[in-house]
Every structure is written in structure tokens, then in C-alpha cells.
Amino acid sequence: MRIILVTGLGGAGRTTVAAATALAEARAGRQVLLVSEDADPLFGGDGGDSGGSGGGLRILRPAPAADFRREFLALQARSGAALDLLGAAPFEDAELTELPGSRQFALLRSLRDAAEGDHDLAVVDLPPLPEALAVLALPEQLRRYLRRLLPTERQAARALRPMLAQLAGVPMPAQWLYETTARWEAELAAVQAVVEAPTTSVRLVLEPGPAAGRALRTARLGLALQGLALDTVVANRLLPADSDDPWLAGLTAQQHRHLAELRTAAGAGGVGGIGGAGGVVDEIPHLGRDPRGPEDLALLAPARPAAAPAPVPRWSVEDRREEDGVLVWHIALPGAVKEELSLVRRGDELLLTVGAFRRNVPLPGALRRCTVTGAGLVEGDLRVRFTPDPGLWPRTP
């Protein structure tokens, strides 16, 4: 099943493009799921199956408040004994209000549920670009924190927990904590698998203007650092080029200058990363009104078909031991500049910082037995050189 994640600058029309994409694919005969909190008014109603789609489109609405209450009450029930010892007063469903971050977790669960359905395509209406990049990175980050704070191998010692508690003089973590952690780990792993699947890609919605080029560079860098593909840039709300009104003609000329810059920027690094789709920009006209109803959405569908996922930026290890005595790890970072790049190795991870983005990247197995001996950035290709450690690398007879 294909999954298209739609994001962009705030106010650029992300939800409209997501809804128009889903509707067009449904009318082409596919079974489509649209994940969005805000798309209902665009279809002219509040129903679960949107009119005019031929019955092939269904909307899934994330429910942050209900999701938060359900998870909080479940955690409170599992830790009831500990809370009783502390004299805590438990919360009831009716008095709970969602906390910051609830919306992001509800969206991730909806993404997991969408991938488990029997649809041909899922179109997911993501938040604005900065928040969307943070949400997509969240499953891997949280899994790393869980593994560090509550290693799964510690569960093997649960039979010794009473004795260990006496020896250490402090209480050992309860079994429910490990069980809850294992459940969270499984859910996060499922979401991460969806995000990183080769059938998942991202569409970036921009309204051509001064901020569009910078947003494209930010999106390419942030997505490439997570190993994700940007398959299309959607230039939304294009003004008509044949207006006789001087004021409108001036706005149109300015917008089209930014559109030309956007095409150039998209082609320079390849939208899909190094060796990627290269300059794919879908152009969508301005209707002159707020779209409402399936017929308006039909006029706004991007031209790029959903059947062709974009190529994922390649991260590969090149064996150059015979030529130079090193292994080279190629990391695709289109649009990266040397001044905004830093690398730090810590144990079996590489702490990689690119501009405002940071990721702890697990080293491939072969590179864990090597030492970092240099790095260079060549046209968006970060090349990290590793020299095998003689004490750890297997000797050949």
C-alpha cells in the first residue's frame, strides 16, 4: 500500500492538496483513506464517506483528546498499587484534558492504523513543515530513549528482583513498567516501519513566495537526514498569467519569479535526493475562492500519480580497503553545507547535526569495528571514512 505524507508551510493549503489528491485517486478507482482532522468542510459535509468519490474514499480523523484519556487512564490503572502507596487521588475520565504533545501521538497512531488497513492508498495530512519533521523523527527518538532508560535485557533478571532490591537498598522497577515499555516499543516500531517503508513518500505544498525556496531546502535536509523521500513539490494557488489588471499582473509576475526559483532549486539537488526525481513541481491554480465540495477539489488535484513512489536517498557503505585501506559511508544530504555540519562518534552511534536537525544514527555492523578517520561533503553526499581497527577486525589468512 502506498502512503503519501502531505506537509508544507503553514497556510499554503496542505489540507486542500491532501483532500484533492485523495479524491482524485478514489475517482480513479482506488480504495483511499484520507487521514485528516480538518478535511471534512472541504467536502461540504461531516460524513465519514465523502460524497462524489464513488465510494472509494474514507476519512480517518485523529482524536487527540480521546486518545490521551484512554492512554492516561490505562497507565494509571497499571500503576494503581504504587499510586495508592503514595496516597495519590486518581483521575476520572471526565476531568482529564489533553496535554501538549497529544496531537502528535494521536497522528502517529492514526498513521499506524492507516497502514494496517486494506486500502490501496493512504493520504496523510501532516502539520506544518517544522512540526511534521519533528513528528516523523519522534518514533526513532523515543525508541532510543526507552532502550537507554529501560534496557530490555534487564527483564531477564526479574526473578532476582527481590534479592537485588535488598542488596541495592532501593526498590527495583515493577514488572508493569517493563510491560508498558515493551508495548510502547512495539507501537513505536510499527510507526517507524511505516515512515521508513519504501512505499511511503512526502509531498511538500508551497505557495511560491520569498519563503518557498528556504522551505524546500529545509524539507530536503530534514527528510534526507531521516532517510525519507520527497517525491513532489506542489506549487499551490498560482495566479492567472493573462490578467489585464496591472495590480494583479504585478503580483502574478512576482509569484512566477519565485516559481522559477522553486523549479531550479528542486532540480538542483533532485527532489528525491541524490539521483532523485529531479525538479518535479506540480502547479495548481488559484480558484479565486475558498474550495468547497468535490467539484472544486477535482480542479486542484496534483498531476503526479500516486502509483510511483519517489526514490529514497541512498545511504551505503563503500569498501575501499584494497585501494585506500578504508570503508566509506555515503550519507545523502541534499542541500547541506559544510558550515552547518558536525559529526561526533559515541560508541556505536554517529551523532549527526545538519543545520537545525540532529540525529543519532546507529552505525552499520562493519563500521562498529572501525575508527573514524575523516569526512567530506561533496555535492550533498557526506562521505565518512572509517579505518578498520586491527584489534577488532578479523584477520584473513
Residue, then its C-alpha position, 0 to 999 in steps of 0.5 A: m500500500r502506498i502512503i503519501l505524507v502531505t506537509g508544507l508551510g503553514g497556510a499554503g493549503r496542505t489540507t486542500v492538496a491532501a483532500a484533492t489528491a485523495l479524491a482524485e485517486a478514489r475517482a480513479g478507482r482506488q480504495v483511499l483513506l484520507v487521514s485528516e482532522d480538518a478535511d471534512p468542510l472541504f467536502g461540504g459535509d461531516g460524513g465519514d464517506s465523502g460524497g462524489s468519490g464513488g465510494g472509494l474514499r474514507i476519512l480517518r480523523p485523529a482524536p487527540a483528546a480521546d486518545f490521551r484519556r484512554e492512554f492516561l487512564a490505562l497507565q494509571a490503572r497499571s500503576g494503581a498499587a504504587l499510586d495508592l502507596l503514595g496516597a495519590a487521588p486518581f483521575e476520572d475520565a471526565e476531568l482529564t484534558e489533553l496535554p501538549g504533545s497529544r496531537q502528535f501521538a494521536l497522528l502517529r497512531s492514526l498513521r499506524d492504523a492507516a497502514e494496517g488497513d486494506h486500502d490501496l492508498a493512504v493520504v496523510d495530512l501532516p502539520p506544518l513543515p517544522e512540526a511534521l519533521a519533528v513528528l516523523a523523527l519522534p518514533e526513532q527518538l523515543r525508541r532510543y530513549l526507552r532502550r537507554l532508560l529501560p534496557t530490555e535485557r534487564q527483564a531477564a533478571r526479574a526473578l532476582r528482583p527481590m534479592l537485588a532490591q535488598l542488596a541495592g537498598v532501593p526498590m527495583p522497577a515493577q514488572w508493569l513498567y517493563e510491560t508498558t515499555a515493551r508495548w510502547e516499543a512495539e507501537l513505536a516500531a510499527v510507526q517507524a516501519v511505516v515512515e521508513a517503508p519504501t512505499t511511503s513518500v512526502r509531498l511538500v505544498l508551497e505557495p511560491g513566495p520569498a519563503a518557498g525556496r528556504a522551505l524546500r531546502t529545509a524539507r530536503l535536509g530534514l527528510a534526507l537526514q531521516g532517510l525519507a523521500l520527497d517525491t513532489v513539490v506542489a506549487n499551490r494557488l498560482l495566479p492567472a498569467d493573462s490578467d489585464d489588471p496591472w495590480l494583479a499582473g504585478l503580483t502574478a509576475q512576482q509569484h512566477r519569479h519565485l516559481a522559477e526559483l522553486r523549479t531550479a532549486a528542486g532540480a538542483g539537488g533532485v527532489g528525491g535526493i541524490g539521483g532523485a526525481g529531479g525538479v518535479v513541481d506540480e502547479i495548481p491554480h488559484l480558484g479565486r475562492d475558498p474550495r468547497g465540495p468535490e467539484d472544486l477539489a477535482l480542479l486542484a488535484p496534483a498531476r503526479p500519480a500516486a502509483a510511483p513512489a519517489p526514490v529514497p536517498r541512498w545511504s551505503v557503505e563503500d569498501r575501499r580497503e584494497e585501494d585506500g585501506v578504508l570503508v566509506w559511508h555515503i550519507a545523502l544530504p541534499g542541500a547541506v553545507k559544510e558550515e552547518l555540519s558536525l559529526v561526533r562518534r559515541g560508541d556505536e552511534l554517529l551523532l549527526t547535526v545538519g543545520a537545525f536537525r540532529r540525529n543519532v544514527p546507529l552505525p552499520g555492523a562493519l563500521r562498529r569495528c572501525t575508527v573514524t578517520g575523516a569526512g567530506l561533503v561533496e555535492g550533498d553526499l557526506r562521505v565518512r571514512f572509517t579505518p578498520d581497527p586491527g584489534l577488532w577486525p578479523r584477520t584473513p589468512 
